[in-house]
Amino acid sequence: MLLPKEHVVCAVRGADRRTILRALSAPLVEDLTVTDAEAFLDELAVREEQVTTQIFGGVAFPHARSQSVRRLALTVGVAAAPGLVFSPAAPEPCRLFFLIAVPAAAPTVHLPLLRYLAAFTRQSGLLSRLLEAQTPAQIVRLLCTLKP
């Protein structure tokens, strides 16, 4: 399963981008999907420095290809209002995070997932419900409601 409820972080916290990314990647490190947490965090940071993955509406799609990633994986994180500063240049804080871990051997495997998540975030009603969800199971169910 791409998104088990254990990969949902309902109360993301962090004073800076690296702390937020560490919180989001923790479930992947815990289940050994990511074998080297620091290397993966470094690769996520490099990717964010190239071009931020935060988009309008307080949503971010941090992702990176890494030798430390054993399989495609997703973590979803929701921050309490008003959100967290993820990209200092962004005009608004970020409330919703979709962290995607991509194995180095499959550099484009994440593209269909990224398209699906982007389509999901364009559905304002679904997005609002996701931000209001109280449990990981509710978030997983909501993310499965959009038909590809």
Number of C-alpha atoms within 10 A of each C-alpha: 6 11 16 13 17 15 23 24 22 19 13 21 19 16 10 13 17 15 15 19 24 18 18 26 26 16 18 21 17 13 11 15 19 26 17 14 19 12 15 25 19 15 18 23 18 13 16 19 11 8 9 18 18 21 16 12 16 20 22 21 19 21 24 23 22 23 15 21 24 17 17 19 23 24 24 24 26 27 20 15 10 11 17 23 19 28 21 12 10 14 12 19 21 24 22 25 25 21 22 22 26 26 22 17 13 12 13 11 15 19 11 11 15 15 11 14 16 16 13 20 19 11 11 11 10 16 18 11 13 20 17 14 16 13 13 20 13 15 23 19 11 16 18 11 10 12 8 10
